[in-house]
Amino acid sequence: MRQVKIFKSIESELWNMEKEINAWAQETGAKIVQVTGNIAPQTGSSTSHGFSSSDILVIVLYETA
């Protein structure tokens, strides 16, 4: 049966999100079918670089045993 898992993070913490996704996949033994993502630019407050971190959304379509 195919199911969906959604991960959300911010642009400045992509490395942490990658670790979370990889750990989840390994722990569950999920057979990943497809991975899609989206970045949503933020407006408003700024950092020293001129922009705040953007939201990142990753959707994993996977199959269970």
N, C-alpha and C positions, 0 to 999 in steps of 0.2 A: 504494500500500500504506500502510495506517495504522500508525503507530508511536507510542511513548510516550517522552517525555523528562521526567525528574524533577529538580526543583531543590530544594535544601534550604538554609535560612539561619536566622537568628534575627531576632526581632521588631525589635530595635534597628538592624538593617541592611537593612531592606526596600528602601530606595532603591538599594542596591548589587545586590540580587537582581533588582530591576526592570531595571536596566541590563544585567545578565547575560542575562536572558531576551530582552530586546529585541535585544541584540547577536547572540545565538545565532540568533534568528529571521531577522535581516537577513543574517547570514553564510551561513546554510544555504539560505535561500529557502524554508523550510518553509511549507506552507499549514496554518495552525493551524485545527483543527476545533473544539476545546474546551479550556478551561482550568478546572481545579478546584484548590482549595486547602484546607489544614487548618492550624489553629494548635493546638499542644499546650502547654498551660500547664505551667510548671515549678514544682516544689516544692523546698523545701530552702533553700539559701543565698539571701540577699536583697541587694539593692542599696540605695542611698540612698533609692530610691523605695518600698522595701518588697517588691518582687518582682524575681526574676531574669527575664531575657529569655526569651520563649517560642520554641520551635522552630516554624518555618514550612515547610510542604511544599507545593510547587506542581507539579501534574501537567499536562503539555501533551500533548494528543492531536493529532497532525499527520499530514499526508500527504506522501509523497515523490513526486517526479516519475516 
